[in-house]
């Protein structure tokens, strides 16, 4: 069966397609791709976290995800603050947060 194995980190996204026997696990797919899980990465199948002994099905996509470097809510708040500070049209009259349109 064809399995896509994808490694995601800060520098790049690497992908390899491997042929495995029926009943293969996530650990088998990672080993066939020539990578190791290590302590840094978390395995996932179609962006859902799984254990290494999860049994794969035809066409699955195994992902090795790097840990988050910042909380998603904090990242969103920082992006919105940056966006709001650079666009003077976002603020309403007299600099309030309410828009007139």
C-alpha positions in Angstrom: 0.0 0.0 0.0 1.2 3.5 -0.8 1.8 5.8 2.3 3.0 9.4 2.2 5.4 10.3 5.0 5.9 14.0 5.6 8.3 15.7 7.9 7.5 19.3 8.9 10.0 21.6 10.6 10.9 25.3 10.5 13.3 25.1 7.6 11.4 22.9 5.1 8.7 20.3 4.4 10.1 16.9 3.2 7.9 14.2 1.8 8.5 10.6 0.8 6.1 8.0 -0.6 6.8 4.5 0.7 5.3 1.0 -0.2 4.4 -1.0 2.8 2.6 -4.3 3.5 -0.9 -4.4 4.7 -1.1 -4.0 8.5 2.0 -1.7 8.7 2.2 0.8 11.5 3.2 4.4 11.8 6.6 3.3 13.1 7.1 1.1 10.0 6.3 4.0 7.7 8.8 6.3 9.5 11.5 3.7 9.3 10.8 3.0 5.6 11.2 6.7 4.9 14.6 6.7 6.5 13.7 8.9 9.4 13.4 8.4 13.2 10.8 9.8 15.4 13.1 10.9 18.2 11.9 13.0 21.1 11.4 16.1 19.1 8.6 15.0 16.7 5.0 13.9 17.2 3.4 11.4 14.8 0.1 12.2 13.2 -2.1 10.7 10.5 -4.0 13.3 8.4 -3.2 15.9 11.1 -4.6 13.8 14.0 -2.1 12.7 16.6 -1.6 9.0 16.9 0.7 6.5 18.6 3.5 4.7 16.8 1.6 1.4 16.8 -1.4 2.9 14.9 -2.2 0.6 11.9 -2.2 2.4 8.6 -4.7 2.1 5.7 -4.1 2.6 1.9 -3.5 6.3 1.0 -2.8 7.5 4.6 -0.5 10.4 5.1 1.9 10.1 8.1 3.2 13.4 9.4 6.1 14.1 11.7 5.2 17.4 13.4 7.6 19.6 15.3 6.4 20.9 18.7 4.8 24.3 18.8 7.1 27.2 19.6 4.3 29.6 20.7 0.8 29.1 21.9 -1.7 29.5 18.9 -3.9 32.0 20.8 -0.9 34.1 21.6 0.3 34.0 18.0 -3.1 35.1 16.7 -3.3 38.0 19.2 0.2 39.2 18.2 -0.7 39.1 14.5 -3.9 41.0 15.1 -2.1 43.7 17.2 0.5 44.1 14.5 -2.2 44.3 11.8 -4.2 46.9 13.7 -1.2 49.1 14.5 -0.1 49.3 10.8 -3.5 50.3 9.3 -4.9 53.6 10.4 -8.2 53.0 8.6 -9.1 50.2 10.9 -9.7 52.5 13.9 -12.8 54.6 14.1 -13.0 58.3 14.6 -10.7 59.7 17.3 -8.8 56.4 17.4 -11.6 54.3 19.0 -11.9 50.7 18.2 -15.4 51.1 16.7 -15.7 51.6 12.9 -18.1 54.0 11.2 -18.7 51.9 8.1 
